[in-house]
Amino acid sequence: MGKPRKTKGRRSVLIVTTLSAFLMPMALSTVNVALPSIAKHFSMDAISLGWVALAFALTAGIFLVPFGKVADIHGRNKVFICGTWVFTAASFFLGIATSGQMIILFRAMQGLSAAMLFGTMVAILIAAFPIEDRGEVLGVNVAAVYVGLSLGPFLGGVLTEHLGWRSVFLMNVPLGLATALISTWKLKMERSRRSREPFDVVGSVIYGAALFLIMYGFSLLPAAAAFVLIVCGAGGIGIFIWWETKNPSPVLDINLFRTNKVFTLSSIAALISYSATFAIGFLLSLYLQHIKGLGPQAAGTILIAQPIVQALFSPLAGRISDRIQPRIVASTGMAITALGLFLFAALGPGTPLSHVVVSLSLLGFGFALFSSPNMNAIMSSVPGKCYGVASSMVATMRLLGQMFSLGMAMLVFALYMGPVAISPPFYPLFLKAMKAGFTIFGFLCVGGVLASLTRGDVRR
C-alpha cells in the first residue's frame, strides 16, 4: 500500500511544480507586451519603464540564494507555498496600481516571489524523485517554462488590446490562487533536521549588495559608471567568498565550488549558455521589423519557433540524460546552439525568412538538449541538504547570464552605431553590430562546450 501512496505524492509534486514553472515565465513574458500601454497610462519615461523590468530581476537575483538557504533550513515546501501566495498578491496589487511607482514596487514584490519559487521548485522536484527519473521530470519542468514563454507574448497582446494592460496582471490572480491552493493542499509541511542552524545574515547582505552592483551595472552598459559598478560588485563577491569561508554556517557553501568539479563547471556552463542566448530574441526582433519590414505580430510568430522546439524536446533530452551522462547530452546541445548562432551571424537584407526559422529551430533543439541535462548534472552532484542552494544557484546563473547577454548587445550597438536611432540610414551599421553580437555569442558557446565536456561524470 505504501508504494502507490508514494507514487501519488510524487505525481502531486510534479503537478504543482509544473504549474509554477509554467505560470511565472508566462506572467513575465506577458508584461513585456503591455509595457508601452503602461508607460502611456502613467506618463512614464524610458528610465522609469526600464525599472519595471529591472526591479523584478534585481530583487529575484538578490534573494535567490538566501531563500534557497532558508528553504534548506526551515523546509522547501514552506518557502515554495509562501512564494505562490506572494506572487498572487503582487499580481493583484499590480492590477489595481494607481501610479508608476506602485508598478515598480509590486514588480519588485513579484521578484521576491520568484526568488522563493525558483529557489525551491527544482529542489522539491529532485527530492521527490529517484535519480534514475530526475532527467525526465526536469525535462517536463523545463518544457513548462518554455510553453509559458511561448504563450505569454500572444496572450499579453490579446489581453492588452481588448481588455487593457491591467488584465495582464489580473489574469495571474486566479491562476496564482489555484496554484497556491493546490500547493497548500498537496505539499506537506516537512520538518527539516537543520531547523536550529543559524542563518548567515551578514553573508546574505554582502551577497545581495554585490549582486545588486553587478546586475545594475550590466543594465547601464555601455556607460562608464556601469564598469565601475561591475568592478565594485566583483570586489563585493570577493569579500563574500572570504566571509563564507570563515563562517561555520554560510549562506552559500563555497566548498561546493572548491571540491565539486561537476557542480562548478555545470554552473559555469549554465551562465555561459544564458549569456550567449538570451539576447537572441531582442536582436532578431529588431532585424525582422527594421531590416525585413515585418510587423510586431508577424515577427513574434517567427520568434516563437525557438521556445516551441525547446518545449517539445526538453522532456526527451531529460530522459536521455537519465541513461547517458548529462555532460555528453548537454555538450552536444551547446555545440548545436553555437552552430545556430554562427548561422545568425550570416544574416543580411536578402536572407530568406526560412533561414531564420530553421536557425531558430536549431537553437531551440540545442538548448533543449543542454538545459534539463545540465540542471540534472547540477542537482545530482550535490547532497540532499544542499538542494535549495543548488536550485537557487541555477536560477542565479540564469539571471546573471540574461543581464550579461543584454549588456553585451548594448555594448556592441554602442561600439558600432553610437547613440543613434535604428533608422534606414544606419541599417548597414545595425547589421554589422548584430553580426558581431551573434559571432561573439557563438564563440562564447564554444567555450561553454569545453566547460561542459570537462566537468566529469555524475555519480549514479
C-alpha positions as CSV (number, residue, x, y, z in Angstrom):
1,M,0.0,0.0,0.0
2,G,3.0,2.3,0.6
3,K,4.2,2.3,-3.0
4,P,1.0,3.7,-4.6
5,R,0.8,6.4,-2.0
6,K,4.4,7.4,-2.6
7,T,3.8,7.4,-6.4
8,K,0.7,9.6,-5.9
9,G,2.8,12.0,-3.7
10,R,5.4,12.3,-6.5
11,R,2.7,13.0,-9.0
12,S,1.3,15.8,-6.9
13,V,4.8,17.3,-6.6
14,L,5.2,17.2,-10.4
15,I,1.8,18.8,-11.0
16,V,2.4,21.6,-8.5
17,T,6.0,22.4,-9.7
18,T,4.9,22.2,-13.4
19,L,2.1,24.7,-12.8
20,S,4.5,27.1,-11.1
21,A,7.2,26.6,-13.9
22,F,4.5,27.5,-16.5
23,L,2.9,30.4,-14.6
24,M,5.9,32.5,-13.7
25,P,7.5,32.7,-17.2
26,M,4.1,33.3,-18.8
27,A,3.4,36.1,-16.4
28,L,6.7,37.7,-17.1
29,S,6.6,37.5,-20.9
30,T,3.0,39.0,-21.0
31,V,4.2,42.1,-19.2
32,N,6.7,42.9,-21.9
33,V,3.9,43.4,-24.4
34,A,2.0,45.6,-22.0
35,L,4.9,48.0,-21.2
36,P,4.1,50.6,-23.9
37,S,0.5,50.9,-22.6
38,I,1.6,51.1,-19.0
39,A,4.1,53.9,-20.0
40,K,1.4,55.8,-21.8
41,H,-1.2,55.5,-18.9
42,F,1.2,56.7,-16.2
43,S,3.3,59.0,-18.5
44,M,6.5,57.1,-17.6
45,D,9.8,57.9,-19.2
46,A,12.2,55.4,-20.7
47,I,14.3,55.1,-17.5
48,S,11.2,54.6,-15.3
49,L,9.9,52.0,-17.7
50,G,13.2,50.2,-17.6
51,W,12.9,49.9,-13.8
52,V,9.6,48.0,-14.3
53,A,11.7,45.1,-15.7
54,L,14.8,45.8,-13.7
55,A,13.0,45.8,-10.3
56,F,11.9,42.2,-10.9
57,A,15.4,41.0,-12.0
58,L,17.3,42.7,-9.2
59,T,15.0,41.6,-6.4
60,A,14.9,38.0,-7.7
61,G,18.7,37.9,-8.1
62,I,19.4,39.3,-4.7
63,F,17.1,36.9,-2.7
64,L,17.6,33.7,-4.7
65,V,20.5,32.2,-2.7
66,P,19.3,33.5,0.7
67,F,15.9,31.9,0.2
68,G,17.5,28.7,-1.0
69,K,19.4,28.6,2.3
70,V,16.2,29.4,4.3
71,A,14.5,26.6,2.4
72,D,17.2,24.1,3.3
73,I,17.0,25.1,7.0
74,H,13.3,25.5,7.5
75,G,11.7,23.5,4.8
76,R,11.5,23.9,1.0
77,N,7.7,23.3,0.8
78,K,7.0,26.2,3.3
79,V,9.1,28.7,1.2
80,F,7.5,27.5,-2.1
81,I,4.0,27.8,-0.8
82,C,4.7,31.2,0.7
83,G,6.1,32.2,-2.7
84,T,2.9,31.2,-4.6
85,W,0.8,33.4,-2.2
86,V,3.2,36.4,-2.5
87,F,3.1,36.1,-6.3
88,T,-0.7,36.1,-6.3
89,A,-0.9,39.1,-4.0
90,A,1.7,41.0,-6.1
91,S,-0.3,40.3,-9.3
92,F,-3.5,41.7,-7.7
93,F,-1.8,44.8,-6.5
94,L,-0.2,45.4,-9.9
95,G,-3.6,45.1,-11.5
96,I,-5.0,47.9,-9.3
97,A,-1.9,50.1,-9.2
98,T,-2.5,53.8,-9.4
99,S,1.0,55.1,-10.2
100,G,4.2,54.1,-12.0
101,Q,5.9,53.9,-8.6
102,M,3.4,51.3,-7.4
103,I,4.1,49.3,-10.6
104,I,7.8,49.3,-9.8
105,L,7.2,48.4,-6.2
106,F,5.0,45.5,-6.8
107,R,7.2,44.2,-9.6
108,A,9.9,44.0,-7.0
109,M,7.4,42.1,-4.9
110,Q,6.9,39.7,-7.8
111,G,10.7,39.3,-8.0
112,L,10.7,38.4,-4.3
113,S,8.1,35.6,-5.1
114,A,10.2,34.4,-8.0
115,A,13.2,34.0,-5.7
116,M,11.1,31.9,-3.3
117,L,9.7,29.8,-6.2
118,F,12.8,29.3,-8.3
119,G,15.0,28.8,-5.3
120,T,12.9,25.8,-4.2
121,M,11.0,24.4,-7.2
122,V,13.8,22.3,-8.7
123,A,14.9,21.2,-5.2
124,I,11.4,20.0,-4.3
125,L,11.2,18.1,-7.6
126,I,14.6,16.5,-7.3
127,A,14.0,15.4,-3.7
128,A,10.7,13.7,-4.6
129,F,12.1,11.5,-7.5
130,P,14.8,8.9,-7.6
131,I,18.0,9.7,-9.5
132,E,17.0,7.5,-12.5
133,D,13.9,9.6,-13.1
134,R,15.3,13.0,-12.5
135,G,16.3,13.9,-16.0
136,E,12.8,13.1,-17.3
137,V,10.9,15.2,-14.7
138,L,13.4,18.1,-15.1
139,G,12.7,17.9,-18.8
140,V,8.9,18.3,-18.0
141,N,9.8,21.3,-15.8
142,V,11.9,23.0,-18.5
143,A,9.2,22.3,-21.1
144,A,6.6,24.0,-18.9
145,V,8.9,27.1,-18.7
146,Y,9.1,27.4,-22.4
147,V,5.4,26.7,-23.0
148,G,4.8,29.7,-20.7
149,L,7.3,31.8,-22.5
150,S,5.7,30.9,-25.8
151,L,2.1,31.7,-24.8
152,G,3.0,34.8,-22.8
153,P,3.5,37.3,-25.7
154,F,0.4,36.2,-27.6
155,L,-1.8,36.3,-24.5
156,G,-0.3,39.6,-23.4
157,G,-1.0,41.2,-26.8
158,V,-4.6,39.9,-26.9
159,L,-5.4,41.0,-23.4
160,T,-3.8,44.4,-23.7
161,E,-5.5,45.2,-26.9
162,H,-9.0,44.1,-25.9
163,L,-9.1,44.4,-22.1
164,G,-6.4,46.8,-21.2
165,W,-3.0,46.5,-19.6
166,R,-4.5,45.8,-16.1
167,S,-5.9,42.5,-17.4
168,V,-2.3,41.2,-18.0
169,F,-1.7,41.3,-14.2
170,L,-5.2,40.4,-13.0
171,M,-5.2,37.3,-15.2
172,N,-2.4,35.9,-13.0
173,V,-4.6,36.2,-9.8
174,P,-7.0,33.2,-10.4
175,L,-4.1,31.2,-11.9
176,G,-1.8,32.0,-9.0
177,L,-4.6,31.4,-6.5
178,A,-5.2,27.9,-8.0
179,T,-1.5,27.1,-7.8
180,A,-1.3,28.4,-4.2
181,L,-4.3,26.4,-3.0
182,I,-3.1,23.2,-4.7
183,S,0.4,23.7,-3.3
184,T,-1.0,24.3,0.2
185,W,-3.2,21.2,-0.1
186,K,-0.8,18.8,-1.7
187,L,2.6,19.7,-0.4
188,K,3.3,18.5,3.1
189,M,4.9,20.8,5.6
190,E,8.1,18.9,6.1
191,R,10.4,19.1,9.2
192,S,13.9,20.0,8.5
193,R,16.7,18.5,10.6
194,R,18.6,21.8,10.2
195,S,15.9,24.0,11.8
196,R,18.2,25.1,14.6
197,E,21.0,26.0,12.2
198,P,21.7,29.8,12.3
199,F,21.1,31.9,9.2
200,D,24.0,33.9,7.8
201,V,22.5,37.4,7.8
202,V,25.8,39.2,7.2
203,G,26.8,37.0,4.3
204,S,23.3,37.5,2.7
205,V,23.7,41.3,2.9
206,I,27.1,41.2,1.4
207,Y,25.9,38.9,-1.3
208,G,22.8,40.9,-2.1
209,A,24.8,44.2,-2.3
210,A,27.5,42.7,-4.5
211,L,24.9,41.2,-6.9
212,F,22.9,44.4,-7.0
213,L,26.0,46.3,-8.1
214,I,26.8,43.8,-10.8
215,M,23.3,43.4,-12.2
216,Y,22.6,47.1,-12.1
217,G,26.0,47.7,-13.7
218,F,25.0,45.4,-16.6
219,S,21.8,47.3,-17.1
220,L,23.7,50.6,-17.6
221,L,26.2,49.3,-20.2
222,P,28.0,50.8,-22.0
223,A,28.1,53.9,-19.7
224,A,31.3,54.4,-17.8
225,A,29.5,54.1,-14.5
226,A,28.5,50.6,-15.4
227,F,32.0,49.4,-15.4
228,V,32.7,51.0,-12.0
229,L,29.6,49.3,-10.5
230,I,30.5,45.9,-12.0
231,V,34.1,46.1,-10.7
232,C,32.8,47.1,-7.2
233,G,30.3,44.3,-7.3
234,A,33.1,41.8,-8.3
235,G,35.1,43.1,-5.3
236,G,32.0,42.5,-3.1
237,I,31.8,38.9,-4.4
238,G,35.5,38.5,-3.2
239,I,34.6,39.8,0.2
240,F,31.6,37.5,0.3
241,I,33.7,34.5,-0.5
242,W,36.2,35.4,2.2
243,W,33.4,35.8,4.7
244,E,31.7,32.5,3.8
245,T,35.0,30.5,4.2
246,K,35.2,31.8,7.8
247,N,31.5,31.2,8.7
248,P,30.6,27.8,10.2
249,S,27.0,28.2,8.8
250,P,27.4,30.0,5.4
251,V,24.5,31.1,3.3
252,L,26.5,29.5,0.3
253,D,28.8,26.6,0.9
254,I,31.9,27.7,-1.0
255,N,33.2,24.1,-0.8
256,L,30.5,23.2,-3.4
257,F,32.7,25.1,-5.9
258,R,36.1,24.2,-4.4
259,T,35.6,20.4,-4.2
260,N,32.7,19.7,-6.6
261,K,34.0,19.9,-10.1
262,V,30.7,18.8,-11.7
263,F,28.7,21.5,-9.8
264,T,31.2,24.3,-10.6
265,L,31.6,23.6,-14.3
266,S,27.9,22.9,-14.8
267,S,27.1,26.2,-13.2
268,I,29.6,28.0,-15.4
269,A,28.2,26.2,-18.4
270,A,24.7,27.5,-17.4
271,L,26.0,31.0,-17.1
272,I,27.6,30.9,-20.5
273,S,24.6,29.4,-22.1
274,Y,22.2,32.1,-20.9
275,S,24.8,34.8,-21.7
276,A,25.0,33.6,-25.3
277,T,21.3,33.1,-26.0
278,F,19.1,35.5,-24.0
279,A,19.6,38.5,-26.3
280,I,18.7,36.5,-29.4
281,G,15.0,37.5,-29.3
282,F,16.0,41.1,-28.8
283,L,18.3,41.2,-31.8
284,L,16.1,39.2,-34.1
285,S,13.0,41.3,-33.2
286,L,14.9,44.4,-34.4
287,Y,16.2,42.6,-37.5
288,L,12.8,41.3,-38.5
289,Q,11.0,44.6,-38.0
290,H,13.6,47.0,-39.3
291,I,15.5,45.1,-42.0
292,K,12.8,42.7,-43.2
293,G,9.9,45.1,-42.6
294,L,7.6,42.8,-40.7
295,G,5.0,43.9,-38.2
296,P,5.2,43.0,-34.5
297,Q,2.7,40.1,-34.8
298,A,4.5,38.6,-37.8
299,A,7.9,38.9,-36.1
300,G,6.5,37.4,-32.9
301,T,5.1,34.5,-34.8
302,I,8.5,33.7,-36.3
303,L,10.3,34.1,-33.0
304,I,8.0,31.6,-31.3
305,A,9.7,28.8,-33.3
306,Q,12.6,28.6,-30.7
307,P,10.6,28.1,-27.5
308,I,8.2,25.7,-29.2
309,V,11.0,23.4,-30.3
310,Q,12.6,23.7,-26.8
311,A,9.3,22.7,-25.2
312,L,8.9,19.7,-27.5
313,F,12.3,18.3,-27.0
314,S,13.2,19.1,-23.4
315,P,11.4,16.1,-21.8
316,L,13.1,13.8,-24.3
317,A,16.5,15.4,-23.6
318,G,15.9,14.9,-19.8
319,R,15.0,11.3,-20.4
320,I,18.2,10.7,-22.4
321,S,20.3,12.3,-19.7
322,D,18.9,9.6,-17.3
323,R,20.6,7.0,-19.5
324,I,23.6,8.8,-20.9
325,Q,26.0,11.0,-18.8
326,P,24.4,14.5,-18.7
327,R,27.7,16.2,-19.8
328,I,27.6,14.3,-23.1
329,V,24.0,15.4,-23.9
330,A,24.4,19.0,-22.6
331,S,27.7,19.5,-24.5
332,T,26.1,18.3,-27.7
333,G,23.3,20.7,-27.2
334,M,25.6,23.6,-26.6
335,A,27.6,22.8,-29.8
336,I,24.3,22.8,-31.8
337,T,23.5,26.2,-30.2
338,A,26.8,27.6,-31.2
339,L,26.1,26.4,-34.8
340,G,22.8,28.2,-34.8
341,L,24.4,31.4,-33.5
342,F,27.0,31.3,-36.3
343,L,24.2,30.9,-38.8
344,F,22.6,34.1,-37.5
345,A,25.9,35.9,-38.0
346,A,25.4,35.4,-41.7
347,L,22.0,37.3,-41.8
348,G,21.6,40.1,-44.3
349,P,18.9,42.2,-46.0
350,G,18.2,39.4,-48.6
351,T,18.3,36.4,-46.2
352,P,15.1,34.4,-46.6
353,L,12.9,34.0,-43.6
354,S,13.2,30.3,-43.9
355,H,16.8,30.7,-42.8
356,V,15.7,32.5,-39.7
357,V,13.1,29.8,-38.8
358,V,15.5,26.9,-39.4
359,S,18.2,28.6,-37.3
360,L,15.8,29.3,-34.5
361,S,14.6,25.7,-34.6
362,L,18.2,24.6,-34.4
363,L,18.8,26.8,-31.4
364,G,15.7,25.5,-29.7
365,F,16.8,21.9,-30.2
366,G,20.3,22.7,-29.0
367,F,19.1,24.5,-25.9
368,A,16.6,21.7,-25.1
369,L,19.5,19.2,-25.2
370,F,21.5,21.4,-22.9
371,S,19.1,22.8,-20.3
372,S,17.5,19.9,-18.5
373,P,20.6,17.6,-18.7
374,N,22.8,20.4,-17.3
375,M,20.3,21.0,-14.5
376,N,20.2,17.2,-13.9
377,A,24.0,17.3,-13.6
378,I,24.0,20.2,-11.1
379,M,21.3,18.8,-8.8
380,S,22.7,15.2,-8.9
381,S,26.2,16.4,-8.0
382,V,25.2,17.8,-4.5
383,P,23.9,16.1,-1.3
384,G,20.2,16.4,-0.4
385,K,20.9,19.0,2.3
386,C,22.1,21.5,-0.4
387,Y,19.3,21.1,-2.9
388,G,17.8,24.5,-2.1
389,V,21.1,26.4,-2.5
390,A,21.9,24.4,-5.7
391,S,18.5,25.2,-7.1
392,S,19.0,28.9,-6.3
393,M,22.4,28.9,-7.9
394,V,20.9,27.6,-11.2
395,A,18.4,30.4,-11.2
396,T,21.1,33.0,-10.3
397,M,23.2,31.8,-13.2
398,R,20.2,32.3,-15.4
399,L,19.5,35.9,-14.2
400,L,23.2,36.9,-14.4
401,G,23.5,35.4,-17.9
402,Q,20.4,37.2,-19.1
403,M,21.7,40.5,-17.8
404,F,25.1,39.9,-19.3
405,S,23.6,39.0,-22.6
406,L,21.6,42.2,-22.9
407,G,24.6,44.2,-21.7
408,M,26.8,42.7,-24.4
409,A,24.2,43.5,-27.0
410,M,24.0,47.1,-25.8
411,L,27.8,47.4,-25.8
412,V,28.1,46.1,-29.4
413,F,25.5,48.7,-30.5
414,A,27.4,51.5,-28.7
415,L,30.7,50.5,-30.4
416,Y,29.3,50.1,-33.9
417,M,26.4,52.7,-34.0
418,G,26.7,55.1,-31.1
419,P,23.7,56.9,-29.6
420,V,21.5,57.0,-32.8
421,A,18.1,55.6,-33.5
422,I,17.8,52.5,-35.7
423,S,16.7,54.1,-39.0
424,P,17.3,53.4,-42.7
425,P,20.5,55.5,-42.9
426,F,22.0,53.4,-40.1
427,Y,20.8,49.9,-41.2
428,P,24.2,48.9,-42.5
429,L,25.8,49.7,-39.1
430,F,23.0,47.9,-37.3
431,L,23.6,44.8,-39.4
432,K,27.4,44.9,-38.6
433,A,26.6,45.3,-34.9
434,M,24.1,42.4,-35.0
435,K,26.5,40.1,-36.8
436,A,29.3,41.0,-34.3
437,G,27.0,40.2,-31.5
438,F,26.0,36.8,-32.8
439,T,29.6,36.0,-33.6
440,I,30.7,36.8,-30.0
441,F,27.8,34.7,-28.6
442,G,28.8,31.8,-30.9
443,F,32.4,31.8,-29.7
444,L,31.1,32.1,-26.1
445,C,29.1,28.9,-26.6
446,V,32.2,27.2,-28.0
447,G,33.9,28.0,-24.6
448,G,30.8,26.7,-22.9
449,V,31.2,23.3,-24.7
450,L,34.7,23.0,-23.2
451,A,33.5,23.7,-19.7
452,S,30.6,21.3,-20.2
453,L,32.8,18.4,-21.5
454,T,35.4,18.7,-18.8
455,R,33.0,18.7,-15.8
456,G,33.3,14.9,-15.2
457,D,30.6,12.3,-14.8
458,V,27.7,12.5,-12.4
459,R,27.6,9.8,-9.8
460,R,24.9,7.2,-10.3
